[in-house]
Amino acid sequence: MPELIEPTIRLHAAFLDCHDEWGPGLHEDGFGLGEDDDVRTPAGFAAWVARILRGSHPTGTPCPEGKHATMRWIVENGRVLGGIALRHRFDHELGHIGYGVRPSARRRGIANWALGEMLAEARAALKIDRVLIPCLAGNRASARTIESRGGVLEEIWQTDQGPVRRYWIDLTAEPRR
């Protein structure tokens, strides 16, 4: 059974295995990786983990209002399967929640489970009525996951990465299982 855990330096090798499976140039939502983050070296990895645990922006600058995001890794038997992020403030482009599951762990319901867990955390911690969750327009699996958790499509928005589907989930409604 997978679990959501705080990022930790003890899973450096497991994280790199997950990261390498995505390959160069592919998007890994949910990890909070910035373009300049060094996750290969132990020192760079430790610095990156410390930054995301502080909840600072991907640029490394602290948020003036405090923690910017809660990051969790999806882990099963010591293997990093993916990541999920709950942003504490509204971000028009990134939304409130972003997630990604490594290719070899997909089609097992892991994203659906992790999203349900993070929605529960959003209900408890953010004190807001709804969350925005975007996904690339061509990512039908992610769209189905979001819709299964109550996501309502607001629009398809053009970005530098291509069209993005923008979903809102009502946090005041009864959670879907």
N, C-alpha and C positions, 0 to 999 in steps of 0.2 A: 504494500500500500504506500503510495507517495505521501510526502509531508511537505509543508511549506516551512522553510527555515530562513533565519537571517543569513546573509552572505557571511562566509567564514574563510579565513586563509587556509584552514586545514583541508579544504577541498580544492586546492589549487590545481592538482593534476586532473581531478574529475571535471572541474570547470573547463580546463583547456581541451579536454576530450570533447566536451559539448560544443565549445567554441569552434574547434577544428572541424567538427561534423558539418557546421553551417557553411564553412568555406569562406574564402575571401570575397568581399564585396556584397555578401548577403546580409540582410537586415535581421538583427536579433533583438526584437522587442522584449521589454521586461527586465533587461539587465542594467540599463543606465550607462551603457558604454558610450564614451565620447571618442571622437576621432583621435585624440592625442593620448588616450589611456593606454598604458603599457601593462598588459596582463600576462606577458610572457615571463618576465623576470620575477623572482620572488619579491624583491623590493617594490617593483612597479605594481604587482598584484596586491601586495599589502596596502600600498597607498590608495589604490583604487577601492579596495574593500572598505578601508577606513572612511573614504569620502562618501561612499554610498550609504554606509551605516550612519554617518552624520546627517544624511538626507540633504546634502548640498546639490546644487545644480551640476549638470554634466561639465560645466566649465570649471568646476571646483570651487566656485565662490559660494560662501554660505548664504542662505536665504535670510533676509532681514527679519522676517516674521517667524523664524525658527525652521524646523524641519520641513523640507520641500516634498519629500516622498518617503514612502515605506516600500522597501525592496524586499522581495522574498525569492528564494530559489526553490524550485520544485525538485525534490530529491527522493530517490528510491534506492535503498540498499547501497548507499554511498555514491550513487551515480546521479550527476546533475542532469535532469531531464529538460529544464527550461527555467524561465524566470517570469516574474510578474511584478509590476510596479503600481502602486496606488499613489497618485500625485495628490497632495493635500490642497493644492490651489488649482483653479480652473486654468487650463492651457488650451487655447483655441485649436492649436495644431495637434498636440499630443493627447488631449483629452485628460480624463482622470485616471484611466486604467489602460495599461499596455501589457501585453504578454507575448511569449513565444515559447514553443515547444520544439525541441530538436527533432529533425526529420525521422529518426529511428524510433521515437517514442510517440509519434502521432497515431491517430485513429484508435486510441484507447480510452478516450474520454478524460484525459488528463487536463486539457485546457478548460473543459467545462467544469470539472471539479475545482481547479485552482481559481477560476473566475468566481464560482459560488462562494468560496472561502474569502476572497478579497472583497466581494460585495458585502458580506457579513461584517467585515472589518470597516468598510466604508460607512455602513449604517451606524456602527457603534462609535466611530472616531470622528467623522467629518461633520456631522450635524448639518447635512445638506439633503435636499429632497430628491436629487437625481445625479447620475454620473454620466459623463460622455465617454464612449469607447469607440475609437475609430479602427478601421482595418482597411487594407488595400482592397479596392473594388473587386479585383480578380481573385481574392482569397475567400472562396465560397465556404471552406471549412470553418474559418474564423467567423464569417458572417452567420453561419448556422449556430455556432457556439453562442455568440452574443444574442441572437434571436431566441435561442432556447432558454436563456436566462432573463427574458423579458425585454430585450432590446428592441426599440422602435426606431426605424430608419428616419433620420431627419433630412438628410441630403447626401448627394454624392458630390464631393468637393474636389476641385483640381489642385494638386500640389506639385512640387518639384519631382516627387517620386511617382507621379501619376494620379489617377482618380482614387479617392479615399471615401469609403462609406462611413458616415458619422451616425452612430446610434446613441440614443439616450435610454437609460434604465432608471425607472422610478424606484427610489429606495424606500418610499412610504408604502409600497404595495407588499403583499405577502411574498416572501422569497420563494422562488421556484426550485424544485428539487430535481 
